[in-house]
Amino acid sequence: MKKRMAVMVLLLAAVFGAVFGWKAFVGYKMGQAMAHAPKPKVTITTALVQARQWRAELDAVGSLAAIQGVTLTPQLPGAVTRILFHSGQAVPAGTLLVQQDDSNQRAQLALDLAQEALARSNLARTRELYAKNATSRAQLDQVEATQRSTQAQVANDRATLAKLALRAPFAGVLGIRQVNLGQYLAPGAPVVSLQSMDPLYVNFSLPQQDLGRLHLGQIVRVSVDAYGGKTFDARINALNSQVSAATRNIDVQARLPNPGHLLRPGMYARVKVIGTEERRVLTLPISAITYNTYGSYVYVVTQKNGEQMAQQRVVKTGEQRGNEVVVLEGLKVGEQVVSSGQNKLRNDTPVVVNNSVAP
């Protein structure tokens, strides 16, 4: 019985050994075949390293502001008796916009004008009497003081009337009316916004390390979401006298012509400060650069054994503008680099260039 069991164990061991041995042999042969098989070619698109004249740009975000802008409010209380403007209207400086009830003040002015006329007559008579030594100097001084007092009261009445007539302090475009006829206005109540529209200010800030690249009169290119790819040119007119201690940024202001009133105060803007000096640089499409934690690299297309191969190369990049990036180190003019398809590549991967396909 024991002999029979031993024979069966030996037979099973032989069978399993043969099966596993055969699988190992097949796997070995397949590995050798795959190792010697040619690598499949990857289809890619390429771009040439180009030399360009590059003018440095500084990017920032900012906002548009009116050179003069205010929400008009009354200085004195009173009911609105006349509204002489429409929402959105362009008005010249001095235009009467809102008239408050001034009937009491006009009556007071009439009374004070009469008092001033009487005081003026009394002064004339007193001066004649004084010239004839018929009155004292003290009496003349008192009459002169009375006459000056009535003049001051008339001036005060006129000033009060002027404050009850709300006028545009400068030329500009009115906003939406916030008062109604007959409404009682308290001092400081908003009536309407008035903004000067041409030119505008562009306010933005840049890091302190860029201060040496800024100067008065420098071109600033402005774009806003409302007009897509359209740009507007401004010029720097002021740099802040100090750098912010909290952010270490310098505030910059540019003057932006706005003759067609396309732009409005308060709009968000993207800003590019255009440098004044050009330099020769090498550029590539941004899509050609692969970034990782160890740096940036590209795949350069080279010839090896009569085939096109992709070789990985570390590069150092600089400024970006649109879809281009400056290459500071690692490439030469005219070299062909992979612009799409890098995710399938390793060193010495055979490639097929097909630039009819957009990257």
HELIX and SHEET records of a PDB file:
HELIX    1   1 LYS A    2  HIS A   36  1                                  35    
HELIX    2   2 SER A  103  ALA A  131  1                                  29    
HELIX    3   3 ARG A  137  LEU A  164  1                                  28    
HELIX    4   4 GLN A  208  ARG A  213  5                                   6    
HELIX    5   5 ASP A  225  TYR A  227  5                                   3    
HELIX    6   6 ILE A  286  ALA A  288  5                                   3    
HELIX    7   7 GLN A  342  LYS A  344  5                                   3    
SHEET    1   A 6 THR A 290  ASN A 292  0                                        
SHEET    2   A 6 GLY A 295  LYS A 304 -1                                        
SHEET    3   A 6 GLU A 307  ARG A 321 -1                                        
SHEET    4   A 6 THR A 349  VAL A 353 -1                                        
SHEET    5   A 6 VAL A  42  LEU A  48  1                                        
SHEET    6   A 6 GLN A 336  SER A 340 -1                                        
SHEET    1   B10 THR A 290  ASN A 292  0                                        
SHEET    2   B10 GLY A 295  LYS A 304 -1                                        
SHEET    3   B10 GLU A 307  ARG A 321 -1                                        
SHEET    4   B10 GLU A 324  GLU A 329 -1                                        
SHEET    5   B10 TYR A 268  PRO A 285 -1                                        
SHEET    6   B10 GLN A  50  ALA A  66 -1                                        
SHEET    7   B10 LEU A 200  PRO A 207 -1                                        
SHEET    8   B10 ASN A 249  LEU A 256 -1                                        
SHEET    9   B10 THR A 231  VAL A 243 -1                                        
SHEET   10   B10 ILE A 219  SER A 223 -1                                        
SHEET    1   C 4 GLY A  69  LEU A  72  0                                        
SHEET    2   C 4 VAL A 192  GLN A 195 -1                                        
SHEET    3   C 4 GLY A 172  LEU A 174 -1                                        
SHEET    4   C 4 ALA A  90  VAL A  91 -1                                        
SHEET    1   D 4 ALA A 165  ARG A 167  0                                        
SHEET    2   D 4 LEU A  96  GLN A 100 -1                                        
SHEET    3   D 4 GLY A  78  ILE A  83 -1                                        
SHEET    4   D 4 TYR A 184  LEU A 185 -1                                        
END                                                                             
